[in-house]
Amino acid sequence: MRIHWPRRVFAQVLLTQVAITAGVVMLVTGLFLAPLSHELDNQTMRRALSIAQTTAAEPGLVDQLLNTEPSPTGPVQAEAERIRRATGALYIVVMDTRGVRWSHTETDRISKHVSTDPSTALSGREIMQIDIGTLGRSARAKVPLRDRHGTVVGAVSVGIAYKSVRQGLLGTIPALLQYAGAALAAGVVAALAVSRRLQRSTHGLAFADISALLDEREAMLHSIREAVLALDARGRIRLLNDEAQRLLDLTPEAVGRPLGDVLAPGRTAEVLAGRVDGANLLTVCRGRVLIANRMPTGDGGAVVTLRDRTELELLGRELDSTHGLLDALRAQDHEHANRLHTLLGLLELGRHEAAVEFVTEVTDGHRASAEQVAERVSDPLLSALLVGKAAVAAERGAALRVSPATRLPDVVVDPRDLVTVLGNLIDNALDVATLVEVELLAEGAGAVLRVSDNGPGVPVAMRERIFMEGWSTKQSPSHRERGIGLALVRRLAERYGGSARVTARAGGGAVFTVVLPEALAVRQLSEAGGAK
């Protein structure tokens, strides 16, 4: 029957850990038994040496060896057997200097020469060894036997059956196996716990499934058009797809670094870090309008998705401009209709001279108003914006005035940026005021835009909050979100190296001032000055 290797990660880890644990336990057991066997041999030989030394020191044994003949009933045999029975030795052999036995467990070997070499002991040295003799394998020791003058007169050889050493070793194995089994059981339990946790972490997937999921995730993340940013519990970036790198102007090296190290402080960093609550949060990053959604993960981190709403926001503002143009045209149409009705009445009444004067007055007044704006603001986009917004203001029952101090030559580097700033500020002012005054000034290569109104003003505590993305007191239109206009104004000013701020207007209201350094072409400005 063929055994298949399990596919799931936790099962493979469990089997691997059990195999490793069993191998380690067996190895440790073997490494423990090897020195244990040697130690038991050494202890048994030392025990034999002690018995031999005790026998050699027995009083009267030397005299009995020197004054009697070797005999199974002799005093030397009797003394040796007494000690052997008392100590449990296999044999105790007393020999003379010729190597002839005077005692032995088997009495028929008495008076015969010993089977092993006694020269070491007879030369005055003690010896321990494992050897094979007439009684089989034994742990033995030999010591010299000396008279009262220290002269070697014989030797004592003591042997302990090696079978008892083996039995001692085997007797330790059950206890050792119990400890090994307990260690193995503990290892298996630990491996099972680890595999269970791994099973929960991997959701019971196989290695092939995990590899496929990783490949699919990489392909998906780098192909979708939404930016995806994943953070761990410490706020470090652990995943960053191509769109996120583009929108946030980051590089792949940002992975693994804290969010605060790669993003400048501001609303974008606050939203990504989760310090701003809510769904579809608006933020502006490097001139782009982004919609952020943050979803926490189970390990304390989060996944943030970002959608680029810049094009949609521009379309929405173009739609607002179109609505504004329609309002201006409707206002002019209403005004022209009233004038035509007046002119028709004068003609029907036969007051032709009054009709001519009326037409001349209306034409001159309109031309004078447009010419005044064009004279002070030479850029056609800006002057057209001011004329159109003036008509919208009149339709709403408000007044839009251009300050007499306004002077802005036709040297604007990018008029669209100034149109964006000025249009946002005028629209916000017309929503809350009946009188709006615009002032445009050139200061060297920089432009200063100032819009004041007679509305309720902005409290001091809110003068910074109104420039935050997503902050607005107005209801959002259906086609786009509120809370972007002033944020774009400030970001655009910062992109030029300038600033945007709001202060109080004398007599009530607010004054928005935007400074745009390097917004004018210095070369053209000097030429214009020379022409004058």
DATAFEN-V474376 format. One record per backbone hydrogen bond with DSSP energy under -1.0 kcal/mol. NH is the residue of the N-H (numbers start at 1). CO is the residue of the C=O. E is the energy in kcal/mol with one decimal. If there is no record, write none. Layout:
BEGIN
nh = {NH NH}
co = {CO CO}
e = {E E}
END
This chain:
BEGIN
nh = {9 12 13 14 15 16 17 18 19 20 21 22 23 24 25 26 27 28 29 30 31 32 33 34 36 37 38 39 40 41 42 43 44 45 46 47 48 49 50 51 52 53 54 55 56 57 58 61 64 65 66 67 74 78 79 80 81 82 83 84 85 86 87 88 89 90 91 93 95 96 99 101 102 109 110 111 112 114 122 123 124 125 127 129 131 133 136 138 139 140 141 142 143 145 147 150 153 154 155 156 157 158 159 160 162 164 166 167 168 169 170 171 176 177 178 179 180 181 182 183 184 185 186 187 188 189 190 191 192 193 194 195 196 197 198 199 200 201 202 204 205 207 210 211 212 213 214 215 216 217 218 219 220 221 222 224 227 229 230 231 232 235 237 238 239 241 245 246 247 248 250 254 255 256 257 259 261 263 270 271 272 273 274 275 281 283 285 288 290 291 292 293 295 297 300 302 303 304 305 306 307 309 313 314 315 316 317 318 319 320 321 322 323 324 325 326 327 328 329 330 331 332 333 334 335 336 337 338 339 340 341 342 343 344 345 346 347 348 349 350 351 352 355 356 357 358 359 360 361 362 363 364 365 366 367 368 369 370 371 372 373 374 375 376 377 378 383 384 385 386 387 388 389 390 391 392 393 394 395 396 397 398 399 401 403 406 407 408 411 413 417 418 419 420 421 422 423 424 425 426 427 428 429 430 431 432 433 436 437 438 439 441 443 446 447 448 449 450 451 452 453 454 462 463 466 467 468 470 471 488 489 490 491 492 493 494 495 496 498 499 501 503 505 508 511 512 513 514 515 516 519 520 521 525 526 527 528 529 530 531 532}
co = {205 8 9 10 11 12 13 14 15 16 17 18 19 20 21 22 23 24 25 26 27 28 29 30 32 33 34 35 36 37 38 39 40 41 42 43 44 45 46 47 48 49 50 51 52 53 55 58 60 61 62 63 71 74 75 76 77 78 79 80 81 82 83 84 84 159 159 157 155 100 96 112 94 106 107 101 109 99 118 119 121 120 142 140 138 136 133 131 160 129 158 127 156 154 151 147 145 145 95 143 93 141 91 139 137 161 162 163 164 165 166 167 172 173 174 175 176 177 178 179 180 181 182 183 184 185 186 187 188 189 190 191 192 193 194 195 196 197 198 199 202 7 206 207 208 209 210 211 212 213 214 215 216 217 218 220 306 304 239 302 236 232 257 230 230 228 241 242 243 244 245 251 252 237 254 235 258 259 266 267 268 269 271 270 292 290 288 285 283 307 281 305 303 301 297 231 295 229 293 227 291 289 309 310 311 312 313 314 315 316 317 318 319 320 321 322 323 324 325 326 327 328 329 330 331 332 333 334 335 336 337 338 339 340 341 342 343 344 345 347 346 350 351 352 353 354 355 356 357 358 359 360 361 362 363 364 365 366 367 368 369 370 371 372 373 408 379 380 381 382 383 384 385 386 387 388 389 390 391 392 394 393 434 436 438 403 440 376 409 519 414 414 415 416 417 418 419 420 421 422 423 424 425 426 427 429 429 399 452 401 450 448 446 443 516 441 514 439 512 437 510 435 459 460 462 464 465 483 468 484 485 486 487 488 489 490 491 492 493 515 513 511 509 505 503 451 501 449 499 447 516 445 411 521 522 523 524 525 526 527 528}
e = {-2.3 -2.1 -2.6 -2.4 -2.5 -2.4 -2.7 -2.6 -2.5 -2.5 -2.9 -2.8 -2.4 -2.6 -2.5 -2.4 -2.5 -2.8 -2.5 -2.5 -2.8 -1.7 -2.3 -2.0 -1.4 -2.6 -1.6 -2.7 -2.5 -2.2 -2.4 -2.6 -2.4 -2.4 -2.3 -2.1 -2.4 -2.4 -2.6 -2.3 -2.4 -2.8 -2.4 -2.5 -2.6 -1.5 -1.4 -1.5 -2.3 -1.9 -2.3 -2.2 -1.6 -1.9 -2.5 -2.4 -2.5 -2.0 -2.2 -2.4 -2.6 -1.9 -2.0 -2.1 -1.0 -2.5 -1.6 -3.4 -2.6 -1.5 -1.6 -2.8 -3.6 -2.1 -1.5 -2.1 -1.5 -2.4 -2.4 -1.3 -1.7 -1.9 -2.2 -2.4 -2.2 -2.1 -1.4 -2.7 -2.7 -3.0 -2.2 -2.5 -2.2 -2.9 -2.1 -1.7 -3.3 -1.2 -2.0 -2.6 -3.1 -2.7 -2.1 -2.4 -1.6 -1.2 -2.3 -2.4 -2.0 -2.2 -3.1 -2.3 -2.4 -3.3 -2.1 -2.1 -2.7 -3.1 -2.5 -2.6 -2.7 -2.8 -2.6 -2.4 -2.5 -2.6 -2.5 -2.7 -2.7 -2.5 -2.6 -2.6 -2.4 -2.3 -2.6 -2.4 -2.2 -2.3 -2.6 -1.5 -1.3 -1.1 -2.5 -2.6 -2.4 -2.7 -2.5 -2.2 -2.7 -2.9 -2.5 -2.3 -2.7 -3.1 -1.9 -1.9 -2.5 -2.8 -2.1 -3.2 -2.2 -1.9 -2.5 -2.7 -1.2 -1.8 -2.0 -1.9 -2.8 -2.4 -1.9 -2.2 -1.6 -4.2 -2.0 -2.1 -1.2 -1.5 -2.0 -3.0 -2.5 -2.0 -1.0 -2.2 -2.4 -2.1 -2.4 -1.6 -3.5 -2.2 -2.8 -2.0 -2.7 -2.1 -1.5 -2.0 -2.7 -3.5 -2.6 -2.4 -2.2 -3.2 -3.1 -2.6 -2.6 -2.6 -2.4 -2.5 -2.4 -2.3 -2.7 -2.6 -2.8 -2.8 -2.8 -2.8 -2.8 -2.7 -3.0 -2.9 -2.7 -2.7 -3.1 -2.5 -2.5 -3.4 -2.5 -2.1 -2.1 -2.9 -2.5 -2.2 -2.9 -3.0 -2.3 -2.2 -2.2 -2.6 -1.8 -1.2 -2.4 -1.6 -1.8 -2.4 -2.3 -2.3 -2.4 -2.5 -2.5 -2.5 -2.5 -2.4 -2.3 -2.4 -2.6 -2.7 -2.2 -2.3 -2.7 -2.2 -1.7 -2.5 -2.3 -1.7 -2.9 -1.8 -2.5 -2.3 -2.1 -2.3 -2.3 -2.5 -2.7 -1.8 -1.6 -2.0 -2.6 -2.2 -2.1 -1.6 -1.1 -3.4 -2.3 -3.0 -3.4 -2.0 -2.6 -2.6 -2.1 -2.9 -1.1 -1.1 -2.5 -2.4 -2.4 -3.0 -2.8 -2.0 -2.2 -2.6 -2.5 -2.4 -2.0 -2.8 -1.3 -1.3 -1.6 -2.8 -2.5 -2.8 -2.6 -2.4 -2.7 -2.0 -2.1 -2.7 -2.8 -2.6 -2.4 -2.5 -2.0 -1.3 -1.3 -1.2 -1.8 -1.1 -2.1 -2.5 -1.5 -2.9 -2.1 -2.4 -2.6 -2.8 -2.2 -2.8 -2.0 -1.3 -3.4 -1.2 -2.2 -2.4 -1.5 -2.4 -2.6 -3.0 -2.5 -3.0 -2.5 -3.1 -1.1 -2.7 -2.5 -2.1 -2.4 -1.9 -2.5 -2.1 -2.2 -2.0 -1.3}
END
